[in-house]
Amino acid sequence: MSFYSTLYNTIFKRNSVFVGTVFASAFLFQATFDEAVTAWYENRNKGKLWKDVKVQLAAGGDAGGDADDDE
Protein backbone atom coordinates (compact mmCIF):
# COMPACT_ATOMS: atom_id res chain seq x y z
CA MET A 1 0.00 0.00 0.00
CA SER A 2 2.94 2.31 0.47
CA PHE A 3 3.47 2.63 -3.28
CA TYR A 4 -0.17 3.54 -3.89
CA SER A 5 -0.31 6.08 -1.10
CA THR A 6 2.90 7.70 -2.35
CA LEU A 7 1.53 7.76 -5.90
CA TYR A 8 -1.72 9.29 -4.70
CA ASN A 9 0.00 11.92 -2.58
CA THR A 10 2.44 12.98 -5.31
CA ILE A 11 0.28 12.90 -8.45
CA PHE A 12 -3.43 12.40 -7.90
CA LYS A 13 -4.10 14.44 -4.76
CA ARG A 14 -3.97 17.86 -6.42
CA ASN A 15 -5.70 18.41 -9.73
CA SER A 16 -3.07 20.87 -11.00
CA VAL A 17 -0.27 18.34 -10.51
CA PHE A 18 -2.35 15.60 -12.13
CA VAL A 19 -3.13 17.73 -15.19
CA GLY A 20 0.51 18.77 -15.47
CA THR A 21 1.57 15.12 -15.30
CA VAL A 22 -0.91 14.22 -18.04
CA PHE A 23 0.35 17.01 -20.30
CA ALA A 24 4.01 16.18 -19.69
CA SER A 25 3.39 12.49 -20.31
CA ALA A 26 1.49 13.24 -23.52
CA PHE A 27 4.29 15.50 -24.74
CA LEU A 28 6.97 12.89 -24.06
CA PHE A 29 4.88 10.14 -25.66
CA GLN A 30 4.29 12.26 -28.76
CA ALA A 31 7.97 13.04 -29.18
CA THR A 32 9.01 9.41 -28.71
CA PHE A 33 6.28 8.08 -30.99
CA ASP A 34 7.12 10.63 -33.70
CA GLU A 35 10.81 9.68 -33.67
CA ALA A 36 10.00 5.96 -33.77
CA VAL A 37 7.56 6.27 -36.67
CA THR A 38 9.93 8.53 -38.63
CA ALA A 39 12.79 6.07 -38.17
CA TRP A 40 10.57 3.17 -39.25
CA TYR A 41 9.27 5.09 -42.31
CA GLU A 42 12.74 6.15 -43.46
CA ASN A 43 14.07 2.61 -43.00
CA ARG A 44 11.11 1.14 -44.91
CA ASN A 45 11.47 3.62 -47.82
CA LYS A 46 15.26 3.76 -48.05
CA GLY A 47 16.34 4.75 -51.56
CA LYS A 48 12.99 6.33 -52.43
CA LEU A 49 13.14 9.43 -50.27
CA TRP A 50 14.33 12.81 -51.55
CA LYS A 51 17.44 12.78 -49.38
CA ASP A 52 18.52 9.52 -51.07
CA VAL A 53 17.45 10.50 -54.60
CA LYS A 54 19.18 13.89 -54.36
CA VAL A 55 22.53 12.16 -53.83
CA GLN A 56 21.95 9.91 -56.86
CA LEU A 57 20.98 12.84 -59.07
CA ALA A 58 23.99 14.87 -57.98
CA ALA A 59 26.26 11.91 -58.75
CA GLY A 60 25.24 11.80 -62.38
CA GLY A 61 21.59 11.26 -63.08
CA ASP A 62 19.06 8.62 -62.37
CA ALA A 63 20.03 4.97 -62.18
CA GLY A 64 16.81 3.65 -63.74
CA GLY A 65 16.96 5.38 -67.10
CA ASP A 66 14.10 6.64 -69.25
CA ALA A 67 12.77 5.85 -72.70
CA ASP A 68 13.93 9.33 -73.75
CA ASP A 69 17.58 8.41 -73.12
CA ASP A 70 17.72 6.35 -76.33
CA GLU A 71 17.59 9.40 -78.60
N, C-alpha and C positions, 0 to 999 in steps of 0.2 A: 503494500500500500504506500510505501514511502515514495516510490517513483511517481505514482499517480497524484499524490498530494503535492509533490514538488512541481510536477507538470501543471497542475491546476493553479497553484499559487504563482507560477512564473508567466504562464501564457493565458490561461482562460479566465482568470479572476477579473481582470480589467478589460473592458471592451476595446479600449484604444490599443492596448498591447496586442490583443488577439487580432484586430484588424491589421495592425502593422506587420504582424507575423505572417498573415495571409498574403498581404501585398509583397513582402520580401520573398516569401516562398514562391509565389507566382512569377516574380521577376527572375529569380534564379532558375526556375524550371524552364521558363521561356528561353533564356539565354543558352542553357545547356541543350535543350531540345533543338533549337535553331542550329547550333554548331554541329550536332550529331546528324541532323537531316541534310545539312549542306555538305558535310563530309561524305555521307552515303551517296548523295546525288552526284557529286563530282567524281567519286570513284566509279559509280555505275556508268557514267557518260564520258569516261576518259577518252580523249581523242576527238570528241564531237563538240566540245565547248570552245568558245571564242578564244580563250587563253591558249588552248592547244593548237587551234587552227591558225591563229595569228603567227605562231612560230613557224609553222609549215609554209605559210604564204611568204613570210619574210625570207625563208631559206631558198625559195626559188619556184614558187607556184604550188599548185595543188598536186597531190600524189595520184589522184584518181583519173585525171584526164577528162577531156570533153570530146564530143563529136566534132567540134569546131577546130580542134587542134590538128586535124588531118589536112587542112587546107594549106 
